[in-house]
Amino acid sequence: MRTTLDATPARRSLLSDPKARAWLFQIVAVVAVVAFGWYLFHNTQTNLAHRGITSGFGFLNNAAGFGISQHLIDYSESDSYGRVFWIGLLNTLLVSVIGIVLATILGFILGIARLSSNWLIRQLATVYIEIFRNIPPLLTIFFFYFAVLAPLPGPRNSISLWDAFFLNNRGLQMPAPSAGEGLWPFLVALAIAVAGVLLLYRWARARRHATGERFPVLWSSVALLILLPGLAVLVAGQPFSWQVPELQRFNIRGGWVIIPELVSIVMALSIYTAAFIGETVRAGIQSVSHGQTEAASSLGLRSGQTLRLVVVPQALRVIIPPLTSQYLNLAKNSSLAAAIGYPDMVSLFAGTVLNQTGQAIETMAITMSVYLAISISISLLMNWYNKRIALIER
Amino acid sequence: MTSHTFKPDLPPPSTSVGALGWARANLFSSWYNTLLTLLGLYLVWLIVPPLVDWALLKADWSGSTRADCTREGACWVFIQTRFAQFMYGFYPAELRWRVDLAAILAIVGAAPLFLKAMPHKVRYGIGYLIAYPLLAYWLLHGGFLGLDTVPTTQWGGLMLTIVIAAVGIAGALPLGIVLALGRRSDMPAIRVICVTFIEFWRGVPLITVLFMSSVMLPLFLPEQMNLDKLLRAMLMVVFFEAAYVAEVVRGGLQAIPKGQYEAAAAMGLGYWRSMVLVILPQALKLVIPGLVNTFIALFKDTSLVIIIGLFDFLNSIKRATTDPAWLGMSTEGYVFAALVYWIFCFGMSRYSMHLERKLDTGHKR
């Protein structure tokens, strides 16, 4: 049998060379994307010209001329669209922050309850999680808004608590604090107390590391936090004067109002997200091997101490990344507020301002960049925290 | 020699076996567990009896108007009289058989795929995926081959929700897989394009995207081109969910050991063949739970089309509760809606668990 070895490689077409092909694909892709972008841009230009819309952000200085039901900073109808932006942003952040705090607390309770040694508690937590994570959050918001809060009595027949808190279909009215004569001494005393607690904590930890002796940090901190500000109040007088809401002929005036939109969206989002956080926490705790728990109990730690000192610190490393994405989801879901008219970023800017000015591209760009910025900040913050608590391997 | 016989074992103490033993171990093992159990029982007692009373025992089940609801419980008459609207929206009543037929064909057509002994399953599946959408479009929308047109403005109810979800899943899965492959590609330009696309869609809420579809998309397109509102919404849902699918699939791709890629290359398979024949089957199997979670999220997210004024299931219910003839029925309406959404989502999650067990080849640690 005779074989011939061809010394010169067969002539290959340029297309079968992987490197050339990679270049070709990339050039085609980039050209396609650029062409598509230019096509959109061109269409937009012609459409805007035909409709007589001038683009630009100049409209932000114009007077808004509409009322907003909840504003954390001063606002009147003659203020500019730029100020409306800040109000929308603050309202969105308010919902996100309250929602995240409540959902985290409820979620951790649920996650631990799902692993409880108590059968009933375990089942209750499972039922809660299975119900609420399979229902659209928007539906939960509607349920609270239209089925729970809307049928509440009107202002005249409010459900009143000690004649200071009034619950009716316009929201929860409650006393508002304003600065009293003793405000500054009170704040200074509080700051000193907080600083004292921090110092005490560090000192107690150093002493425990050095001598092994414990110091009742919790009780002494509570005592410090109550005693010092209390003393300030006794000496300098009341820090706040409370403005109590009063029932007038048609409405309740004065005090702070928590509008029903805020209540429904915060409740619905925390209930919904807590179900997911609960599962995250359960998975995290289960990822800590049983040997760790056994080792802790053979060292003589009680079950509470085992959880607090051994299991949770290790579980947190597993919990943090998915927890971050739950926080991101909650922040993004806060835009559902637009569906019930809570004055958040979307309903104020992508809704009212867009309708009034017709500046579709600018308002949408602003709204979307706000959410992109929120998303990026939360993930940066959580990445930093994650790095801090990550396992330092030797 | 005497043989020693053991006495028979004593039975375990009666407090550690049977129902009593179980209760002692699981409910009353310590003083705080007892306290928790009592608290839990109180909670159950607080919620369950009133709920059963309201929803079943004291509810009105038959009638046709608001006046028939005389008892203090739920008024399910409201759901009964509005049921057709919740299912079909404003789809013309005499043409609703077309929706029913499309649904039946979907189930009958997909059924063979779940049979174990079915030959040529892949070929049949691909044929079904190509043929059914055309058939469904013909039945639901019509306008050719002898069926009257039903414009999408008349679509609504659960049917619309399912249509959006189905189109979303069917579109987002392939697009997401391509994006995931692009994100792991060796070509920097492709990678940058895919990463930008994915991160943009993942960073913004769906509501703003839907807003964009209704106010910005008309600006982007040529003037004479007027896309249907539903089509625009579906396009946005597909892009949005594709970004999430892409991240899930990327997780699966990263979990496949490098040896598999190298083995595929050593067999002389090109890029696409090694992906389709070797990598993706393993990667997709790994991420089934994640994919199903994304699809459940998609199903729940379809409710957001209310923002751009489409009458999906939730919006039909919301609208019906504001009908002056049926005021005060919000609780019944939303509880019914929650039940329907829950059945769909819970069903999907159970099916994914089943699939996971079935496809498990025992290679997992």
Interface residues (C-beta under 8 A of the other chain):
Chain A: A22 F25 Q26 I27 A29 V30 V33 L40 N43 T44 T46 N47 L48 H50 S116 S117 N118 W119 L120 I121 L124 E130 I131 R133 N134 I135 P136 P137 L138 L139 T140 F142 F143 F146 A147 A150 P151 K332 N333 S335 L336 A338 A339 V346 A350 G351 L354 A360 I361 M364 T367 M368 Y371 L372 S375 I376
Chain B: N26 L27 S29 N33 L36 T37 G40 L41 L43 V44 D186 M187 P188 A189 I190 I193 F200 R202 G203 V204 P205 L206 I207 T208 F211 M212 V215 M216 P218 L219 F220 L221 P222 E223 I296 K300 D301 S303 L304 I306 I307 L314 K318 T321 G328 S330 T331 G333 Y334 V335 A337 A338 Y341 W342 C345 F346 S349
